[in-house]
Amino acid sequence: ALQGWTRLPIPADGRVREESPWSYDPATGVLTCRGEGHHEWLRLDRELGDARIRVEWRFIPLPGGRGYNSGIMVRN
């Protein structure tokens, strides 16, 4: 479980599935989203002040897949 984070649907009036596509490995610090069949995002449950964020991002295309919508968004 990702304590301190909330899963939210896209679009906002949608629903999140019971099974989470998200997993986190504390040993490596890697957050993974298995995006097949899911369209949602994670929101941190607390506000942050001044901060720096470093992100390494990639995705693995699925055979026959299309319509990918992935990335990092920081709200201000």
MIBA-594125 format. One record per residue: residue in one letter; x, y, z of N, C-alpha, C in turn. Coordinates in Angstrom, 2 decimals, always signed. Example, Ala and Ser with C-alpha at 12.3 -4.5 7.8 and 13.67 -1.06 7.14 Angstrom:
R / resn / n_xx / n_yy / n_zz / ca_xx / ca_yy / ca_zz / c_xx / c_yy / c_zz
R / A / +13.19 / -5.69 / +7.80 / +12.30 / -4.50 / +7.80 / +13.20 / -3.30 / +7.80
R / S / +12.85 / -2.25 / +7.08 / +13.67 / -1.06 / +7.14 / +12.90 / +0.03 / +7.87
END
This chain:
R / resn / n_xx / n_yy / n_zz / ca_xx / ca_yy / ca_zz / c_xx / c_yy / c_zz
R / A / +0.84 / -1.19 / +0.00 / +0.00 / +0.00 / +0.00 / +0.88 / +1.25 / +0.00
R / L / +0.42 / +2.27 / -0.64 / +1.13 / +3.54 / -0.69 / +0.51 / +4.48 / +0.33
R / Q / +0.99 / +4.38 / +1.57 / +0.44 / +5.23 / +2.62 / +0.78 / +6.68 / +2.35
R / G / -0.21 / +7.55 / +2.57 / +0.00 / +8.98 / +2.35 / -0.33 / +9.44 / +0.94
R / W / -0.82 / +8.53 / +0.11 / -1.20 / +8.85 / -1.27 / -2.64 / +8.42 / -1.49
R / T / -3.35 / +9.13 / -2.35 / -4.72 / +8.79 / -2.71 / -4.79 / +8.52 / -4.21
R / R / -5.44 / +7.43 / -4.56 / -5.68 / +7.11 / -5.97 / -6.94 / +7.83 / -6.43
R / L / -6.86 / +8.49 / -7.58 / -8.00 / +9.23 / -8.11 / -8.23 / +8.84 / -9.56
R / P / -9.50 / +8.82 / -9.99 / -9.81 / +8.40 / -11.36 / -9.62 / +9.51 / -12.38
R / I / -9.40 / +9.10 / -13.60 / -9.43 / +9.99 / -14.76 / -10.47 / +9.38 / -15.69
R / P / -11.55 / +10.12 / -16.00 / -11.91 / +11.48 / -15.60 / -12.33 / +11.51 / -14.13
R / A / -12.46 / +12.72 / -13.61 / -12.74 / +12.92 / -12.18 / -14.03 / +12.26 / -11.72
R / D / -15.01 / +12.11 / -12.61 / -16.28 / +11.48 / -12.20 / -16.26 / +9.97 / -12.43
R / G / -15.09 / +9.42 / -12.76 / -14.95 / +7.97 / -12.96 / -14.77 / +7.25 / -11.64
R / R / -14.35 / +6.00 / -11.72 / -14.12 / +5.19 / -10.53 / -12.76 / +4.54 / -10.61
R / V / -12.12 / +4.35 / -9.46 / -10.88 / +3.58 / -9.43 / -11.26 / +2.12 / -9.21
R / R / -10.49 / +1.24 / -9.78 / -10.74 / -0.18 / -9.60 / -10.26 / -0.62 / -8.22
R / E / -10.80 / -1.73 / -7.76 / -10.40 / -2.24 / -6.45 / -8.91 / -2.59 / -6.44
R / E / -8.45 / -3.26 / -7.49 / -7.04 / -3.64 / -7.58 / -6.22 / -2.43 / -8.03
R / S / -5.21 / -2.10 / -7.27 / -4.37 / -0.95 / -7.61 / -3.33 / -1.32 / -8.65
R / P / -3.11 / -0.45 / -9.65 / -2.05 / -0.69 / -10.61 / -0.69 / -0.23 / -10.09
R / W / -0.66 / +0.41 / -8.91 / +0.55 / +1.03 / -8.37 / +1.27 / +0.10 / -7.42
R / S / +2.61 / +0.13 / -7.50 / +3.43 / -0.57 / -6.52 / +4.69 / +0.24 / -6.28
R / Y / +5.23 / +0.11 / -5.08 / +6.42 / +0.85 / -4.71 / +7.42 / -0.11 / -4.08
R / D / +8.66 / -0.06 / -4.52 / +9.73 / -0.87 / -3.97 / +10.63 / +0.02 / -3.13
R / P / +10.53 / -0.04 / -1.80 / +11.35 / +0.84 / -0.96 / +12.84 / +0.57 / -1.09
R / A / +13.22 / -0.63 / -1.47 / +14.65 / -0.95 / -1.62 / +15.28 / -0.18 / -2.77
R / T / +14.52 / +0.03 / -3.84 / +15.05 / +0.72 / -5.02 / +14.51 / +2.14 / -5.17
R / G / +13.40 / +2.45 / -4.46 / +12.77 / +3.75 / -4.61 / +11.97 / +3.88 / -5.89
R / V / +11.63 / +2.76 / -6.51 / +10.93 / +2.77 / -7.80 / +9.42 / +2.63 / -7.59
R / L / +8.69 / +3.58 / -8.16 / +7.23 / +3.56 / -8.19 / +6.84 / +3.06 / -9.58
R / T / +6.00 / +2.04 / -9.62 / +5.60 / +1.44 / -10.89 / +4.09 / +1.49 / -11.03
R / C / +3.65 / +1.80 / -12.24 / +2.22 / +1.74 / -12.56 / +2.03 / +0.74 / -13.69
R / R / +1.26 / -0.28 / -13.43 / +0.86 / -1.24 / -14.45 / -0.41 / -0.67 / -15.08
R / G / -0.28 / +0.07 / -16.14 / -1.38 / +0.88 / -16.66 / -2.44 / +0.16 / -17.45
R / E / -2.28 / -1.10 / -17.71 / -3.26 / -1.81 / -18.53 / -4.65 / -1.78 / -17.89
R / G / -5.61 / -1.21 / -18.60 / -6.99 / -1.21 / -18.12 / -7.29 / -0.19 / -17.03
R / H / -6.30 / +0.56 / -16.62 / -6.48 / +1.56 / -15.56 / -6.23 / +2.94 / -16.14
R / H / -6.93 / +3.92 / -15.61 / -6.67 / +5.31 / -15.99 / -6.90 / +6.13 / -14.72
R / E / -5.82 / +6.31 / -13.98 / -5.93 / +7.03 / -12.72 / -4.60 / +7.71 / -12.40
R / W / -4.60 / +8.48 / -11.32 / -3.39 / +9.18 / -10.91 / -3.27 / +9.13 / -9.39
R / L / -2.06 / +9.46 / -8.89 / -1.81 / +9.48 / -7.46 / -1.67 / +10.92 / -6.98
R / R / -2.24 / +11.21 / -5.83 / -2.10 / +12.53 / -5.21 / -1.51 / +12.36 / -3.82
R / L / -0.46 / +13.12 / -3.53 / +0.11 / +13.13 / -2.20 / -0.88 / +13.78 / -1.24
R / D / -1.08 / +13.19 / -0.07 / -2.11 / +13.66 / +0.86 / -1.69 / +14.85 / +1.71
R / R / -0.52 / +15.38 / +1.47 / -0.11 / +16.56 / +2.24 / +0.55 / +17.56 / +1.30
R / E / +0.53 / +18.82 / +1.71 / +1.16 / +19.86 / +0.91 / +2.66 / +19.89 / +1.20
R / L / +3.42 / +20.26 / +0.19 / +4.86 / +20.43 / +0.34 / +5.20 / +21.90 / +0.15
R / G / +6.23 / +22.33 / +0.83 / +6.72 / +23.70 / +0.65 / +7.78 / +23.72 / -0.43
R / D / +8.80 / +24.53 / -0.23 / +9.90 / +24.57 / -1.18 / +10.49 / +23.18 / -1.33
R / A / +10.67 / +22.74 / -2.56 / +11.18 / +21.39 / -2.78 / +11.85 / +21.29 / -4.14
R / R / +12.65 / +20.29 / -4.27 / +13.21 / +19.92 / -5.57 / +12.70 / +18.52 / -5.86
R / I / +12.41 / +18.30 / -7.11 / +11.95 / +16.97 / -7.50 / +12.83 / +16.49 / -8.64
R / R / +13.27 / +15.27 / -8.53 / +14.07 / +14.65 / -9.59 / +13.32 / +13.40 / -10.01
R / V / +13.08 / +13.29 / -11.30 / +12.29 / +12.18 / -11.81 / +13.01 / +11.54 / -12.98
R / E / +13.07 / +10.24 / -12.96 / +13.46 / +9.47 / -14.13 / +12.21 / +8.71 / -14.54
R / W / +11.79 / +8.89 / -15.76 / +10.51 / +8.37 / -16.20 / +10.69 / +7.57 / -17.48
R / R / +9.99 / +6.47 / -17.59 / +9.97 / +5.69 / -18.83 / +8.74 / +4.80 / -18.83
R / F / +8.40 / +4.33 / -20.00 / +7.33 / +3.35 / -20.09 / +7.73 / +2.29 / -21.09
R / I / +7.11 / +1.14 / -20.95 / +7.37 / +0.03 / -21.86 / +6.13 / -0.15 / -22.71
R / P / +6.23 / +0.15 / -24.01 / +5.07 / -0.01 / -24.87 / +4.61 / -1.47 / -24.92
R / L / +3.32 / -1.66 / -24.92 / +2.75 / -3.00 / -25.04 / +2.52 / -3.33 / -26.50
R / P / +2.72 / -4.57 / -26.90 / +2.45 / -4.95 / -28.29 / +1.00 / -4.61 / -28.65
R / G / +0.82 / -3.84 / -29.71 / -0.52 / -3.45 / -30.15 / -1.13 / -2.34 / -29.32
R / G / -0.39 / -1.84 / -28.32 / -0.92 / -0.78 / -27.47 / -0.96 / +0.55 / -28.21
R / R / -1.85 / +1.43 / -27.77 / -1.92 / +2.77 / -28.35 / -2.61 / +3.68 / -27.34
R / G / -2.52 / +4.97 / -27.56 / -3.20 / +5.91 / -26.70 / -2.57 / +6.07 / -25.33
R / Y / -1.26 / +5.97 / -25.27 / -0.59 / +6.12 / -23.98 / -0.76 / +7.54 / -23.46
R / N / -0.96 / +7.66 / -22.18 / -1.08 / +8.95 / -21.52 / -0.33 / +8.84 / -20.21
R / S / +0.94 / +9.15 / -20.26 / +1.78 / +8.96 / -19.09 / +2.67 / +10.16 / -18.87
R / G / +3.12 / +10.33 / -17.65 / +4.04 / +11.41 / -17.37 / +3.97 / +11.85 / -15.92
R / I / +4.60 / +12.95 / -15.67 / +4.67 / +13.50 / -14.32 / +4.03 / +14.88 / -14.36
R / M / +3.15 / +15.15 / -13.41 / +2.53 / +16.46 / -13.33 / +2.70 / +16.97 / -11.91
R / V / +3.17 / +18.18 / -11.81 / +3.30 / +18.83 / -10.51 / +2.34 / +20.00 / -10.51
R / R / +1.44 / +19.99 / -9.57 / +0.43 / +21.07 / -9.51 / +0.98 / +22.22 / -8.71
R / N / +0.60 / +23.43 / -9.11 / +1.05 / +24.59 / -8.35 / -0.11 / +25.49 / -8.02
END
